[in-house]
Amino acid sequence: MARDELRPIIKLTSTAGTGHTYVTRKNRRNDPDRLTLRKYDPVARRHVDFREAR
């Protein structure tokens, strides 16, 4: 039960507006705010920022 609270599964959504998503886990203790990662968007065919969707 503590595992789900500390490292929840989050969905990262593309900021390019393509609707592509990645699914990952994050550590709430290290990253309490919304997570932003630069990842590859295959629809836009370039690297863009992916923001955490709630």
N, CA, C and O atoms as CSV, one atom per row, in Angstrom:
chain,resi,resn,atom,element,x,y,z
A,1,MET,N,N,0.814,-1.180,0.000
A,1,MET,CA,C,0.000,0.000,0.000
A,1,MET,C,C,0.866,1.255,0.000
A,1,MET,O,O,0.527,2.227,-0.675
A,2,ALA,N,N,1.965,1.259,0.734
A,2,ALA,CA,C,2.838,2.429,0.767
A,2,ALA,C,C,3.501,2.654,-0.582
A,2,ALA,O,O,3.838,3.786,-0.927
A,3,ARG,N,N,3.689,1.588,-1.345
A,3,ARG,CA,C,4.318,1.707,-2.655
A,3,ARG,C,C,3.468,2.557,-3.588
A,3,ARG,O,O,4.009,3.374,-4.334
A,4,ASP,N,N,2.168,2.387,-3.564
A,4,ASP,CA,C,1.285,3.155,-4.437
A,4,ASP,C,C,1.235,4.621,-4.046
A,4,ASP,O,O,1.064,5.487,-4.905
A,5,GLU,N,N,1.382,4.908,-2.760
A,5,GLU,CA,C,1.314,6.290,-2.310
A,5,GLU,C,C,2.605,7.052,-2.611
A,5,GLU,O,O,2.553,8.239,-2.935
A,6,LEU,N,N,3.741,6.403,-2.512
A,6,LEU,CA,C,5.017,7.080,-2.719
A,6,LEU,C,C,5.366,7.199,-4.195
A,6,LEU,O,O,5.871,8.237,-4.621
A,7,ARG,N,N,5.112,6.168,-4.979
A,7,ARG,CA,C,5.463,6.180,-6.400
A,7,ARG,C,C,4.214,5.899,-7.239
A,7,ARG,O,O,4.025,4.774,-7.701
A,8,PRO,N,N,3.371,6.893,-7.439
A,8,PRO,CA,C,2.149,6.656,-8.207
A,8,PRO,C,C,2.428,6.558,-9.713
A,8,PRO,O,O,3.420,7.090,-10.212
A,9,ILE,N,N,1.543,5.876,-10.410
A,9,ILE,CA,C,1.606,5.804,-11.869
A,9,ILE,C,C,1.014,7.094,-12.416
A,9,ILE,O,O,-0.092,7.483,-12.041
A,10,ILE,N,N,1.758,7.765,-13.313
A,10,ILE,CA,C,1.278,9.012,-13.902
A,10,ILE,C,C,1.263,8.893,-15.422
A,10,ILE,O,O,1.943,8.043,-15.997
A,11,LYS,N,N,0.490,9.742,-16.054
A,11,LYS,CA,C,0.397,9.786,-17.502
A,11,LYS,C,C,1.037,11.083,-17.982
A,11,LYS,O,O,0.676,12.163,-17.516
A,12,LEU,N,N,1.988,10.984,-18.913
A,12,LEU,CA,C,2.638,12.149,-19.494
A,12,LEU,C,C,2.007,12.426,-20.849
A,12,LEU,O,O,1.991,11.548,-21.712
A,13,THR,N,N,1.486,13.633,-21.052
A,13,THR,CA,C,0.795,14.002,-22.280
A,13,THR,C,C,1.641,14.999,-23.064
A,13,THR,O,O,2.260,15.889,-22.481
A,14,SER,N,N,1.666,14.848,-24.376
A,14,SER,CA,C,2.463,15.703,-25.242
A,14,SER,C,C,1.943,17.131,-25.250
A,14,SER,O,O,0.733,17.358,-25.265
A,15,THR,N,N,2.867,18.101,-25.241
A,15,THR,CA,C,2.474,19.505,-25.328
A,15,THR,C,C,2.306,19.945,-26.774
A,15,THR,O,O,1.869,21.068,-27.029
A,16,ALA,N,N,2.646,19.076,-27.730
A,16,ALA,CA,C,2.496,19.408,-29.144
A,16,ALA,C,C,1.039,19.295,-29.591
A,16,ALA,O,O,0.703,19.690,-30.707
A,17,GLY,N,N,0.178,18.762,-28.734
A,17,GLY,CA,C,-1.238,18.654,-29.077
A,17,GLY,C,C,-1.586,17.463,-29.942
A,17,GLY,O,O,-2.650,17.440,-30.560
A,18,THR,N,N,-0.703,16.464,-29.999
A,18,THR,CA,C,-0.958,15.291,-30.823
A,18,THR,C,C,-1.770,14.228,-30.100
A,18,THR,O,O,-2.329,13.335,-30.736
A,19,GLY,N,N,-1.838,14.315,-28.777
A,19,GLY,CA,C,-2.580,13.331,-28.010
A,19,GLY,C,C,-1.776,12.113,-27.621
A,19,GLY,O,O,-2.317,11.191,-27.010
A,20,HIS,N,N,-0.490,12.081,-27.959
A,20,HIS,CA,C,0.354,10.936,-27.602
A,20,HIS,C,C,0.690,10.993,-26.114
A,20,HIS,O,O,0.935,12.070,-25.570
A,21,THR,N,N,0.699,9.835,-25.460
A,21,THR,CA,C,0.971,9.778,-24.034
A,21,THR,C,C,2.008,8.709,-23.721
A,21,THR,O,O,2.154,7.729,-24.452
A,22,TYR,N,N,2.721,8.913,-22.628
A,22,TYR,CA,C,3.602,7.921,-22.025
A,22,TYR,C,C,3.085,7.661,-20.618
A,22,TYR,O,O,2.466,8.533,-20.008
A,23,VAL,N,N,3.339,6.454,-20.100
A,23,VAL,CA,C,2.949,6.107,-18.735
A,23,VAL,C,C,4.223,5.761,-17.974
A,23,VAL,O,O,5.051,4.989,-18.458
A,24,THR,N,N,4.380,6.338,-16.774
A,24,THR,CA,C,5.579,6.116,-15.967
A,24,THR,C,C,5.217,6.264,-14.497
A,24,THR,O,O,4.065,6.536,-14.158
A,25,ARG,N,N,6.192,6.085,-13.638
A,25,ARG,CA,C,6.025,6.300,-12.202
A,25,ARG,C,C,6.883,7.474,-11.787
A,25,ARG,O,O,7.889,7.773,-12.431
A,26,LYS,N,N,6.491,8.144,-10.711
A,26,LYS,CA,C,7.312,9.230,-10.192
A,26,LYS,C,C,7.393,9.119,-8.678
A,26,LYS,O,O,6.524,8.531,-8.035
A,27,ASN,N,N,8.448,9.692,-8.126
A,27,ASN,CA,C,8.648,9.709,-6.693
A,27,ASN,C,C,8.095,11.034,-6.166
A,27,ASN,O,O,8.624,12.099,-6.486
A,28,ARG,N,N,7.050,10.972,-5.373
A,28,ARG,CA,C,6.430,12.194,-4.851
A,28,ARG,C,C,7.332,12.952,-3.889
A,28,ARG,O,O,7.212,14.170,-3.751
A,29,ARG,N,N,8.218,12.251,-3.235
A,29,ARG,CA,C,9.115,12.904,-2.287
A,29,ARG,C,C,10.127,13.794,-3.019
A,29,ARG,O,O,10.448,14.881,-2.541
A,30,ASN,N,N,10.628,13.344,-4.169
A,30,ASN,CA,C,11.607,14.114,-4.939
A,30,ASN,C,C,10.953,15.115,-5.883
A,30,ASN,O,O,11.507,16.191,-6.112
A,31,ASP,N,N,9.787,14.787,-6.437
A,31,ASP,CA,C,9.099,15.635,-7.416
A,31,ASP,C,C,7.656,15.867,-6.980
A,31,ASP,O,O,6.751,15.232,-7.522
A,32,PRO,N,N,7.414,16.748,-6.029
A,32,PRO,CA,C,6.032,16.965,-5.582
A,32,PRO,C,C,5.191,17.730,-6.591
A,32,PRO,O,O,3.967,17.600,-6.589
A,33,ASP,N,N,5.824,18.536,-7.466
A,33,ASP,CA,C,5.083,19.293,-8.473
A,33,ASP,C,C,4.843,18.430,-9.708
A,33,ASP,O,O,5.245,17.267,-9.762
A,34,ARG,N,N,4.179,19.024,-10.695
A,34,ARG,CA,C,3.940,18.291,-11.934
A,34,ARG,C,C,5.255,18.047,-12.656
A,34,ARG,O,O,6.110,18.929,-12.736
A,35,LEU,N,N,5.402,16.843,-13.175
A,35,LEU,CA,C,6.630,16.419,-13.827
A,35,LEU,C,C,6.601,16.830,-15.295
A,35,LEU,O,O,5.566,16.705,-15.949
A,36,THR,N,N,7.730,17.322,-15.822
A,36,THR,CA,C,7.883,17.647,-17.237
A,36,THR,C,C,9.144,16.976,-17.745
A,36,THR,O,O,10.233,17.197,-17.214
A,37,LEU,N,N,8.994,16.152,-18.782
A,37,LEU,CA,C,10.128,15.456,-19.389
A,37,LEU,C,C,10.134,15.729,-20.889
A,37,LEU,O,O,9.077,15.878,-21.503
A,38,ARG,N,N,11.320,15.793,-21.474
A,38,ARG,CA,C,11.453,15.976,-22.908
A,38,ARG,C,C,11.621,14.595,-23.528
A,38,ARG,O,O,12.633,13.929,-23.313
A,39,LYS,N,N,10.621,14.167,-24.299
A,39,LYS,CA,C,10.620,12.831,-24.885
A,39,LYS,C,C,10.222,12.916,-26.346
A,39,LYS,O,O,9.782,13.963,-26.822
A,40,TYR,N,N,10.380,11.801,-27.059
A,40,TYR,CA,C,10.078,11.747,-28.487
A,40,TYR,C,C,8.577,11.559,-28.702
A,40,TYR,O,O,7.951,10.702,-28.079
A,41,ASP,N,N,8.016,12.368,-29.589
A,41,ASP,CA,C,6.609,12.241,-29.980
A,41,ASP,C,C,6.573,11.665,-31.394
A,41,ASP,O,O,6.931,12.364,-32.343
A,42,PRO,N,N,6.148,10.403,-31.562
A,42,PRO,CA,C,6.162,9.795,-32.895
A,42,PRO,C,C,5.150,10.412,-33.850
A,42,PRO,O,O,5.330,10.309,-35.063
A,43,VAL,N,N,4.110,11.040,-33.361
A,43,VAL,CA,C,3.126,11.672,-34.235
A,43,VAL,C,C,3.710,12.960,-34.815
A,43,VAL,O,O,3.580,13.214,-36.012
A,44,ALA,N,N,4.351,13.771,-33.977
A,44,ALA,CA,C,4.980,15.011,-34.427
A,44,ALA,C,C,6.358,14.760,-35.033
A,44,ALA,O,O,6.906,15.626,-35.714
A,45,ARG,N,N,6.919,13.572,-34.786
A,45,ARG,CA,C,8.228,13.134,-35.275
A,45,ARG,C,C,9.358,14.068,-34.829
A,45,ARG,O,O,10.243,14.415,-35.611
A,46,ARG,N,N,9.305,14.466,-33.542
A,46,ARG,CA,C,10.370,15.265,-32.953
A,46,ARG,C,C,10.268,15.170,-31.437
A,46,ARG,O,O,9.280,14.659,-30.909
A,47,HIS,N,N,11.276,15.657,-30.743
A,47,HIS,CA,C,11.271,15.673,-29.285
A,47,HIS,C,C,10.511,16.902,-28.807
A,47,HIS,O,O,10.764,18.019,-29.259
A,48,VAL,N,N,9.578,16.680,-27.886
A,48,VAL,CA,C,8.789,17.762,-27.312
A,48,VAL,C,C,8.671,17.545,-25.806
A,48,VAL,O,O,9.022,16.479,-25.300
A,49,ASP,N,N,8.183,18.546,-25.098
A,49,ASP,CA,C,7.964,18.405,-23.666
A,49,ASP,C,C,6.690,17.623,-23.416
A,49,ASP,O,O,5.673,17.847,-24.071
A,50,PHE,N,N,6.751,16.705,-22.465
A,50,PHE,CA,C,5.590,15.949,-22.029
A,50,PHE,C,C,5.322,16.353,-20.587
A,50,PHE,O,O,6.222,16.288,-19.750
A,51,ARG,N,N,4.078,16.777,-20.283
A,51,ARG,CA,C,3.719,17.216,-18.937
A,51,ARG,C,C,2.816,16.190,-18.280
A,51,ARG,O,O,2.076,15.466,-18.946
A,52,GLU,N,N,2.892,16.145,-16.971
A,52,GLU,CA,C,2.084,15.223,-16.202
A,52,GLU,C,C,0.606,15.645,-16.267
A,52,GLU,O,O,0.263,16.797,-15.999
A,53,ALA,N,N,-0.245,14.698,-16.625
A,53,ALA,CA,C,-1.690,14.931,-16.660
A,53,ALA,C,C,-2.310,14.328,-15.427
A,53,ALA,O,O,-1.921,13.236,-15.014
A,54,ARG,N,N,-3.273,15.016,-14.822
A,54,ARG,CA,C,-3.908,14.496,-13.608
A,54,ARG,C,C,-5.333,14.112,-13.878
A,54,ARG,O,O,-6.030,13.652,-12.974
